[in-house]
Amino acid sequence: MAITAKTRGRSKAAKPAMTAEARAEDTVAAHRGGGEADLAGITELARELGVTQRAIRLYEARGLLTPRRINGGRAYSRRDRVRLALIVRGRAMGMSLAEIEHILALYGDHGEGHAKQLEYLVGRIEQAVGELESRRRDIDTTLAELRVIHVDMRRALEARRRAARK
């Protein structure tokens, strides 16, 4: 069974009113818990995580996902879901597939490198947050400048219109 907004206690209608932090917590919580028996097909997984089936097949070809084969179809486990969620988040942060591959490899087959993985991710996330905050400051500065220019241009345009009417 797929984890949906409704099964987590929230209706889809409630989603837009949620804060960004609440949506992020909801998304992360969706990928915790559950067992390996909770399998999903490629269509369900793609829809759930907002990626194309083609992207999932690419990640599979790169060895980042290893679905089971049941009756000729792909069956993705909770582990695959979590790995795909990490891939999606990494791509959203601007990471290359090679870097994501490195992060996933740090974990190991049985979690033996989990501390190394967490250490790397903490540093990488701090770096990404810093970059995004810097971009936001640049955007805020540009918006403020554009607003000032906009007001000046509107005044100049109004002055020309008044002069043309005389």
Secondary structure, DSSP 8 states (H G I E B T S, - for coil): ----TTTTT--GGGGGGS-HHHHHHHHHHHTSS--TT--B-HHHHHHHHT--HHHHHHHHHTTS---EEETTEEEB-HHHHHHHHHHHHHHHTT--HHHHHHHHHHH-SSSTTHHHHHHHHHHHHHHHHHHHHHHHHHHHHHHHHHHHHHHHHHHHHHHHHHHHH-
